[in-house]
Amino acid sequence: MTATAVSAAEEFVRFYGLGVAVIPPNKEDRSIDGQDRFFSSKKTKYQALVPEAFLETCFTRVHPMITAEKG
């Protein structure tokens, strides 16, 4: 489950008869929280987040690539 289950533990017991156990991750969180950035259009956002040279390198080397944005 997710960490949100802990905050909804009472509901899990009430609706489903299930308890919630906290299990710590086996590795520390390695994510880096950067400063928020705002863009005027999708084009400028994609240009800033994924440099064109990087995409061209991946394309010419035929590297598979998955891109996603956090909603």
N, C-alpha and C positions, 0 to 999 in steps of 0.2 A: 504494500500500500504506500501511500504517500504520507508526508508529515501532516497533511491536513486531517488525517484520520484521528490524530491525537486531540485536536481541538474539537472534534465531533464525537468523542468517545461516548459521551452520555447518550447521544442519539443512536449509536450502534447498539448499545445495551437495550435501550427502550424499544427500538423498532425491530432489531434482528436477533436480540438475545446474545450478541457477540461482544466479547471484550476486545480491547485494543492494547497491544504490547509494543513498546518502543524497542526497536532493535537498531543499535548504532551501526553506521556503515563500516565496512572493513577497511576503507581507505578514507583519508581526510579529503575534504572538499578542496578541489584545486581550481575552482572557477575564480576568475578575476573580475571584480565589479569595477567597471570603468565609469567614466563620467557619461551622463546621458547626452545623446546627440540628436538633433532635430534637423530634418531635411525638408526642403520646399517641394520636392517631387520624388517619385519613385526612382526616376532616372538618376538624380543626384545621390540618392541614398545608395543605390547599387554601385555607382561609380566610387563612392567613398568606402564602402564596405569590402568590395571585391575588386582590387586593382586589375585593370585590363591586361597588364603584362602577365599576371598570375593565370588568368583564364586562358590566354594565348599559349602559355607554356603547357598547361594541362591538356589543351586541345591538340597541340602538335605532338605531344608524347602519348596521346590516347589514354590519358589517365581518367578513370571513372570519377565522377564528382557528384556529390549530393549537396545541394544548397537549400537552406531553410531560413526562415525568419521567425523570431520569437514574437508571439502575438501578445 
